[in-house]
Amino acid sequence: MVSAASVWTRRIGDVVYPPACPGCGVITGSHRGFCAQCWSGLRFIERPYCEVLGLPFSYDPSDPALDEQLLISPEAIANPPVFDRLRAVAIHEGAARSLVHALKYRDRTDLAAMMAGWMLRASETHVADCDAILPVPLHRSRMFWRRFNQAAELGRHLAAQSAKPFLAATLLRTKSTQRQVGLTARGREENVRAAFKVAAGREQDVFGKHIVLVDDVFTTGATVSSATRALKRAGAAEVTVLTFAMAIAGPI
C-alpha cells in the first residue's frame, strides 16, 4: 500500500522536476515516457539481422525462404569479429542518440535502468545464458573527471534485472586513450590497441566463462574488439557484446 507521504513526495517531485521526454525534453504525462515524435523516431533493431554483427537486413522478415539461423552479413564474412556476436537495441540516431548522450554527457544515470531493460530484451537468451556481465571500463584518469562509467551503469542495472553476476573490477583499461570521437576507423583501432587487461587475481572470473560485455554504443567496434581480445587471452570461452545503440553508415 502506497503511503500518503510517498504520494505527496512524488507530486512535489513532479512539480520541481516535471515528467519530460527523455529524447527531447518536452513535458509528458509520466516519467521516462517518450513524446509521440521521439517514440516514432526510435528505430529498434528487430529480426532479421546478422547473427554475428547484429546488423539489420532489409529483407522481408515474413519471407519463408529465410533461415534466420543462417543469416550472416557480408561484413561478418569478410571481416569476422573477435567477439562471438553483437546485439544492440536501436540505431544510433534520433531519440536513441539523445538517450546515449544524456546518460554519457549530462549525467542522466536515471535513464540507465530503462535502457538496460531494453538491452535485456535485445539480448534474446544471451544474458540469460551467460556466466557474468562486464562493462567496458574507463581509465582511472577519465573516471576521475567523468565521475561514473556509463557502461557500468548500464551493466549494473542489466545484472540486477537478470540476476547475473556483475563484475565491474575484472576488466581494466590500462592505457589512457584519447576520445574516439572524430578518429577514423584505423585511428580508433590504434587508439585502443592493447588498452585492456584482466585484473591480476581475477582470471577465474573469465576463464572458461560465457561473458556479456556491455557498452553504450557500437560504432566501429574498435573498443569492444580490444576489450574482447583481453578477455579471450584470459581464457573466456565466449564473448557477447551488448550495447544500447549501433551506429550504421548509409541506408539499411
Secondary structure, DSSP 8 states (H G I E B T S, - for coil): ---HHHHHHHHHHHHHS--B-TTT--B-SSTT---HHHHHH--B--SSB-TTT--B--S-TT-TT--GGG---HHHHHS--SSSEEEEEEESSHHHHHHHHHHHHS--GGGHHHHHHHHHHHTTTTTTT-SEEEE----HHHHHHH-S-HHHHHHHHHHHHHT--B-TTSEEE-S----STT--HHHHHHHTTT-EEE-TT-GGGTTT-EEEEEEEEESSSHHHHHHHHHHHHTT-SEEEEEEEEE---S--
